[in-house]
Amino acid sequence: MQRPDFFSLKNGEKAKLPFSNDEYNQRLNKLRYVMNKDNLDMIILTSMHNIAYYSGFIYCSFGRPYGCIITENKIVTISANIDASQPWRRSHCENIIYTDWKKDNFLKAITSIIDENKIPKNIGIENDHITLEISEKIQSIFSASTFKDISKKLMKLRMIKSKEEIEIIKNGARIADIGGEEIVKNIKEGATELEIAITGRDKMEKEIAKTYPNAEYMDTWVWFQSGINTDGAHNPKTNRKLVNGDILSLNTFPMISGYYTALERTLFLDNVNDESLKAWEANVKVHKRGLELIKPGVKCSDICNELNELFAELGYLQYRTFGYGHSFGVLSHFYGREAGLELREDIDTVLEENMVISMEPMILIPEGNPGAGGYREHDILVIGKDRSENITKFPFGPEHNVIKG
């Protein structure tokens, strides 16, 4: 039996994607403008975030390569046979499926899209994502072509959100708050981090399904940390049981069609001692000032410098652990970071309308010191023409979040 190296399969009907056809076309038009300006004949996307951004399809790799080919007049996703027609149904474009019968059928699928009489001279690739193996193989089949890294330009295009993106992000912030409220209801002495986290995750997934009944549901999660486990912002939940007086860190992360939002809050169970209260109030003071500083026309590094000075005045700068905030959009804990829009001392990006960014100061006081634990608050702001809108509504600070279990 002759088995194909690649083929197309239109099984069923196209699904309702998270964005309108106009939205996807506008994204492509902006990218093709960059392609024309940089004299690129073709772009080969390999990352989850950029493939999702331009096609709507979020792949599940399991060690297999995936791609999206963009030319002057084509956009095609390339997927593995294991996914059958789901990538076609979830792509705002055509799709080619490559098979596993022979080695490097992924590369053969790429070349099938190209006109044999019009070999691309200049090809854009994502140097921040593509593996060395795939890069070398692609360069071997386009040996006469010049390759250019376009990862930073793609990131800059994603940093400015559309109205449809902002709507999804706002719904995500609302759902994160709902997850936080459910978690607080289940906080009590003797309950485990895992048990409490499950309640918030389940509540959010049900609300996502209610709000977006035609979506795919994946990757929504909660990190609920207690005691020493609060020392890292990305520490997974454990089976530790809560004890009265514990410092707690609530972190809810609803994922809507690849779009990440977050709510993060410091809490204490039943009571908070004086040293912990002092540290908590200092972090809250910096958080409030940070929220005031986020507005159009302000440089990211300038915000950091002012907040550093405030932390120093309060006596806690030495306990600060990471940047004060980051961009939102097609993003997860394993793809999509927009490093050009982060509140760090080495980022001089100027905030502008339709950017979305968090304010999330954190300090860590090591175990064995008065007030030990990790303190973090997190709100999401949408930059408008003249001001910023805080779309996180969950309350923060000692007056709200000492939880009587």
C-alpha positions as CSV (number, residue, x, y, z in Angstrom):
1,M,0.0,0.0,0.0
2,Q,1.3,3.4,-1.0
3,R,1.1,5.8,1.9
4,P,1.3,9.6,1.4
5,D,4.0,11.8,2.8
6,F,1.4,14.5,3.5
7,F,-2.3,15.2,2.7
8,S,-5.3,17.4,3.5
9,L,-8.3,16.3,5.4
10,K,-11.4,18.5,5.8
11,N,-13.3,16.4,8.3
12,G,-16.5,18.1,9.5
13,E,-16.9,21.9,9.4
14,K,-14.7,24.8,10.5
15,A,-15.1,25.6,14.2
16,K,-16.0,29.0,15.6
17,L,-12.6,30.5,16.5
18,P,-11.9,33.0,19.3
19,F,-11.7,35.9,16.9
20,S,-13.5,37.1,13.8
21,N,-12.3,36.6,10.3
22,D,-11.6,40.4,10.1
23,E,-9.3,40.1,13.2
24,Y,-7.2,37.3,11.7
25,N,-7.0,39.2,8.3
26,Q,-5.9,42.4,10.0
27,R,-3.1,40.4,11.8
28,L,-2.0,38.9,8.5
29,N,-2.0,42.3,6.8
30,K,0.2,43.8,9.5
31,L,2.6,40.9,9.2
32,R,2.7,41.1,5.4
33,Y,3.5,44.8,5.7
34,V,6.6,43.8,7.8
35,M,7.4,41.1,5.3
36,N,7.3,43.5,2.4
37,K,9.3,46.1,4.3
38,D,12.0,43.5,5.2
39,N,11.9,41.9,1.7
40,L,10.8,38.5,3.1
41,D,9.2,36.0,0.6
42,M,8.1,33.6,3.3
43,I,7.8,33.1,7.0
44,I,8.0,29.8,8.8
45,L,6.4,29.9,12.2
46,T,7.1,27.1,14.7
47,S,6.0,28.5,18.1
48,M,2.7,27.8,19.8
49,H,2.0,31.4,20.4
50,N,2.6,32.7,16.9
51,I,0.9,29.9,15.1
52,A,-2.1,30.4,17.4
53,Y,-2.0,34.2,16.9
54,Y,-2.1,34.0,13.1
55,S,-4.1,30.9,12.6
56,G,-6.2,30.2,15.7
57,F,-4.8,26.7,16.1
58,I,-3.0,25.8,19.4
59,Y,-1.0,22.6,18.8
60,C,0.0,19.8,21.2
61,S,3.5,18.8,20.1
62,F,4.4,15.6,22.0
63,G,7.9,15.8,20.4
64,R,6.6,16.4,16.8
65,P,7.2,19.6,14.9
66,Y,4.4,21.9,13.9
67,G,4.4,25.0,11.6
68,C,2.6,27.7,9.9
69,I,3.8,29.0,6.5
70,I,3.0,32.5,5.5
71,T,3.7,33.9,2.0
72,E,2.4,37.0,0.1
73,N,-0.8,35.2,-0.7
74,K,-0.9,32.0,1.4
75,I,-1.2,30.9,5.0
76,V,-1.2,27.2,5.8
77,T,-0.8,25.3,9.1
78,I,1.2,22.1,9.1
79,S,0.3,19.5,11.6
80,A,1.0,15.8,12.5
81,N,-1.3,13.0,11.4
82,I,-2.1,12.1,15.0
83,D,-4.3,15.2,15.3
84,A,-6.4,14.3,12.2
85,S,-8.6,17.2,11.1
86,Q,-8.7,19.1,14.3
87,P,-6.0,21.5,13.2
88,W,-7.9,22.3,10.0
89,R,-11.2,22.9,11.9
90,R,-9.3,25.2,14.3
91,S,-7.3,27.1,11.7
92,H,-8.3,30.3,10.0
93,C,-6.6,29.0,6.9
94,E,-5.8,25.8,5.1
95,N,-4.0,22.9,6.7
96,I,-1.6,20.2,5.6
97,I,-1.1,17.0,7.6
98,Y,2.2,15.2,7.4
99,T,2.5,11.5,8.2
100,D,5.0,9.5,10.2
101,W,5.6,6.8,7.5
102,K,8.9,8.4,6.4
103,K,11.5,10.6,8.0
104,D,11.2,14.4,7.5
105,N,7.7,14.4,6.0
106,F,7.2,17.7,7.9
107,L,9.8,19.3,5.6
108,K,8.2,17.8,2.5
109,A,4.9,19.4,3.6
110,I,6.6,22.8,3.8
111,T,8.1,22.5,0.3
112,S,4.7,21.4,-1.1
113,I,3.4,24.9,-0.4
114,I,6.1,26.7,-2.4
115,D,5.9,27.3,-6.1
116,E,8.7,25.3,-7.7
117,N,9.4,28.2,-10.1
118,K,9.5,30.8,-7.3
119,I,12.0,29.6,-4.6
120,P,12.0,32.1,-1.7
121,K,15.1,34.3,-1.5
122,N,14.5,35.5,2.0
123,I,12.8,33.5,4.8
124,G,11.9,34.6,8.2
125,I,12.1,32.2,11.2
126,E,11.8,32.4,15.0
127,N,15.3,32.1,16.3
128,D,13.9,32.3,19.9
129,H,11.9,29.1,19.4
130,I,13.0,26.9,16.4
131,T,15.2,24.0,17.4
132,L,18.7,23.7,16.0
133,E,17.8,20.4,14.3
134,I,14.7,21.8,12.5
135,S,16.6,25.0,11.6
136,E,19.4,23.1,10.0
137,K,17.0,20.8,8.1
138,I,15.0,23.8,6.8
139,Q,18.2,25.5,5.7
140,S,19.3,22.4,3.9
141,I,16.1,22.3,1.7
142,F,16.3,26.0,1.0
143,S,20.0,26.1,0.5
144,A,19.8,29.1,-1.8
145,S,17.8,31.2,0.6
146,T,18.8,33.7,3.3
147,F,17.3,33.3,6.7
148,K,16.4,36.2,9.0
149,D,15.3,36.1,12.6
150,I,11.8,37.8,13.0
151,S,11.0,36.8,16.5
152,K,11.4,40.3,18.0
153,K,9.3,41.9,15.3
154,L,6.5,39.3,15.8
155,M,6.6,40.0,19.5
156,K,6.2,43.8,18.9
157,L,3.2,43.1,16.7
158,R,1.6,41.1,19.5
159,M,2.3,43.7,22.2
160,I,-0.4,46.0,20.8
161,K,-3.8,44.4,21.5
162,S,-6.9,44.6,19.3
163,K,-10.4,45.3,20.7
164,E,-11.3,41.7,20.4
165,E,-8.1,40.6,22.3
166,I,-8.9,43.1,25.0
167,E,-12.4,41.7,25.4
168,I,-11.0,38.2,25.9
169,I,-8.4,39.5,28.4
170,K,-11.1,41.4,30.3
171,N,-13.2,38.3,30.5
172,G,-10.2,36.4,31.7
173,A,-9.6,38.9,34.5
174,R,-13.2,38.6,35.5
175,I,-13.0,34.8,35.6
176,A,-9.7,34.9,37.6
177,D,-11.6,37.0,40.2
178,I,-14.3,34.3,40.3
179,G,-11.7,31.6,40.9
180,G,-10.2,33.7,43.7
181,E,-13.6,34.1,45.4
182,E,-14.1,30.3,45.3
183,I,-10.7,29.6,46.7
184,V,-11.3,32.0,49.7
185,K,-14.6,30.1,50.5
186,N,-12.6,26.9,50.9
187,I,-9.6,28.2,52.9
188,K,-9.5,26.6,56.4
189,E,-7.1,25.0,58.7
190,G,-6.3,21.4,57.8
191,A,-7.3,21.8,54.1
192,T,-4.5,21.1,51.7
193,E,-3.1,23.4,49.0
194,L,-4.2,20.8,46.4
195,E,-7.8,20.6,47.6
196,I,-8.2,24.3,47.7
197,A,-6.6,24.8,44.3
198,I,-9.0,22.3,42.7
199,T,-12.1,24.3,43.8
200,G,-10.8,27.4,42.1
201,R,-9.8,25.7,38.9
202,D,-13.1,23.9,38.5
203,K,-15.0,27.1,39.1
204,M,-13.1,29.0,36.4
205,E,-13.3,26.2,33.8
206,K,-17.1,26.1,34.2
207,E,-17.3,29.9,33.8
208,I,-15.0,29.8,30.7
209,A,-17.3,27.2,29.2
210,K,-20.4,29.3,30.0
211,T,-18.8,32.5,28.5
212,Y,-17.2,30.7,25.5
213,P,-19.3,27.7,24.7
214,N,-17.6,27.0,21.4
215,A,-14.0,27.1,22.7
216,E,-11.5,24.4,23.4
217,Y,-10.7,24.1,27.1
218,M,-7.1,23.6,28.2
219,D,-4.4,24.7,30.6
220,T,-6.5,26.6,33.1
221,W,-4.7,26.2,36.5
222,V,-4.3,27.4,40.1
223,W,-1.2,27.7,42.2
224,F,-2.2,28.0,45.8
225,Q,0.8,28.2,48.1
226,S,1.2,28.3,51.8
227,G,4.1,28.8,54.3
228,I,7.5,28.3,52.8
229,N,6.0,27.4,49.5
230,T,5.1,31.1,49.0
231,D,8.8,32.0,48.4
232,G,8.6,31.5,44.6
233,A,6.0,33.0,42.3
234,H,5.8,29.9,40.2
235,N,6.0,27.2,42.9
236,P,3.5,24.4,42.1
237,K,0.8,23.5,44.7
238,T,1.6,20.7,47.2
239,N,-0.3,18.5,49.6
240,R,0.7,20.6,52.6
241,K,-2.1,21.2,55.1
242,L,-2.8,24.8,56.2
243,V,-2.1,25.9,59.8
244,N,-3.6,29.0,61.5
245,G,-1.2,32.0,61.0
246,D,0.1,30.7,57.7
247,I,1.0,33.2,54.9
248,L,-0.9,32.2,51.8
249,S,-0.5,33.0,48.1
250,L,-3.6,32.8,45.9
251,N,-2.8,32.5,42.1
252,T,-5.6,31.8,39.6
253,F,-4.8,31.5,35.9
254,P,-7.8,31.1,33.5
255,M,-6.8,30.2,29.9
256,I,-9.1,31.2,27.1
257,S,-8.1,30.0,23.7
258,G,-4.4,30.5,24.5
259,Y,-5.0,33.8,26.3
260,Y,-3.6,33.9,29.8
261,T,-4.8,36.1,32.6
262,A,-3.9,36.1,36.3
263,L,-5.0,37.1,39.8
264,E,-2.4,36.9,42.6
265,R,-3.0,37.9,46.2
266,T,-1.3,37.6,49.6
267,L,-3.5,36.2,52.4
268,F,-3.1,35.0,55.9
269,L,-5.1,32.3,57.7
270,D,-6.9,33.6,60.8
271,N,-4.2,36.0,62.0
272,V,-1.1,37.9,61.0
273,N,1.8,38.8,63.3
274,D,3.3,42.3,63.5
275,E,6.4,41.7,61.4
276,S,4.4,40.0,58.7
277,L,1.9,42.8,58.7
278,K,4.6,45.4,58.3
279,A,6.1,43.5,55.3
280,W,2.7,43.0,53.7
281,E,1.7,46.7,54.1
282,A,5.0,47.7,52.5
283,N,4.4,45.5,49.5
284,V,0.8,46.8,49.2
285,K,2.1,50.4,49.3
286,V,4.5,49.7,46.4
287,H,1.6,48.0,44.6
288,K,-0.7,51.0,44.9
289,R,2.0,53.3,43.7
290,G,2.8,51.1,40.8
291,L,-0.9,51.1,39.8
292,E,-0.7,54.9,39.7
293,L,2.4,54.9,37.6
294,I,1.1,52.7,34.8
295,K,-0.2,55.1,32.1
296,P,0.5,55.9,28.5
297,G,3.7,57.7,27.7
298,V,5.7,56.3,30.7
299,K,8.8,54.2,30.2
300,C,8.9,50.7,31.8
301,S,12.4,51.3,33.3
302,D,11.3,54.6,34.9
303,I,8.4,52.8,36.7
304,C,10.9,50.3,38.1
305,N,13.3,52.9,39.3
306,E,10.7,54.8,41.2
307,L,9.3,51.7,42.8
308,N,12.8,50.6,43.7
309,E,13.3,53.9,45.5
310,L,10.0,53.4,47.4
311,F,11.0,49.9,48.5
312,A,14.4,51.2,49.6
313,E,12.6,53.9,51.7
314,L,10.4,51.2,53.3
315,G,13.5,49.0,54.0
316,Y,12.5,46.1,51.8
317,L,14.4,46.6,48.5
318,Q,16.8,43.8,49.4
319,Y,13.9,41.3,49.5
320,R,12.6,42.1,46.0
321,T,12.8,39.1,43.7
322,F,11.8,39.8,40.0
323,G,10.3,42.4,37.6
324,Y,7.2,44.5,38.5
325,G,4.9,43.3,35.7
326,H,4.6,41.9,32.2
327,S,2.5,41.9,29.1
328,F,-0.6,39.7,28.5
329,G,-2.0,38.1,25.4
330,V,-1.2,34.7,23.7
331,L,0.7,33.5,26.7
332,S,1.0,30.6,29.0
333,H,3.5,29.2,31.5
334,F,5.2,27.4,28.6
335,Y,4.9,29.7,25.6
336,G,4.4,33.3,24.4
337,R,6.4,35.6,26.7
338,E,6.5,39.2,25.3
339,A,9.8,40.2,27.0
340,G,9.9,43.6,25.3
341,L,7.0,44.7,27.5
342,E,8.0,44.0,31.0
343,L,8.5,46.3,34.0
344,R,12.2,45.7,34.5
345,E,15.2,48.1,34.8
346,D,16.6,47.0,31.5
347,I,13.4,47.5,29.4
348,D,12.9,51.0,28.0
349,T,9.7,50.4,26.1
350,V,7.2,53.3,26.4
351,L,3.7,52.3,27.4
352,E,1.1,53.1,24.7
353,E,-2.6,52.7,24.0
354,N,-3.8,49.1,23.8
355,M,-0.9,47.5,25.6
356,V,-1.9,45.3,28.5
357,I,0.4,44.9,31.5
358,S,0.4,43.8,35.1
359,M,1.6,45.4,38.3
360,E,2.9,42.7,40.6
361,P,5.5,43.6,43.2
362,M,6.9,40.7,45.2
363,I,9.3,40.5,48.2
364,L,10.6,37.4,49.8
365,I,11.8,37.3,53.4
366,P,13.7,34.0,53.9
367,E,12.7,31.4,56.5
368,G,14.0,32.1,60.0
369,N,13.6,35.8,59.7
370,P,10.7,37.9,61.2
371,G,7.8,38.1,58.7
372,A,9.2,35.2,56.6
373,G,7.3,34.4,53.4
374,G,6.6,35.6,49.9
375,Y,4.3,38.7,49.5
376,R,2.8,39.4,46.1
377,E,-0.1,41.3,44.7
378,H,-1.1,41.3,41.0
379,D,-3.5,43.4,39.0
380,I,-3.9,43.7,35.2
381,L,-4.2,47.1,33.5
382,V,-5.3,48.0,29.9
383,I,-3.5,51.1,28.6
384,G,-5.9,53.6,27.1
385,K,-5.4,56.8,25.2
386,D,-5.2,59.1,28.3
387,R,-5.2,56.7,31.3
388,S,-5.1,53.0,32.3
389,E,-8.0,50.8,33.3
390,N,-7.5,48.3,36.1
391,I,-9.5,45.2,35.1
392,T,-8.8,43.2,38.3
393,K,-11.5,43.7,40.9
394,F,-10.5,41.3,43.7
395,P,-9.6,43.3,46.8
396,F,-6.0,43.3,48.2
397,G,-4.3,44.0,51.5
398,P,-4.7,43.1,55.2
399,E,-8.1,44.7,55.6
400,H,-9.6,42.2,53.1
401,N,-7.4,39.1,53.1
402,V,-6.9,37.8,56.6
403,I,-9.2,34.8,56.2
404,K,-11.0,33.5,59.2
405,G,-11.1,29.8,58.6
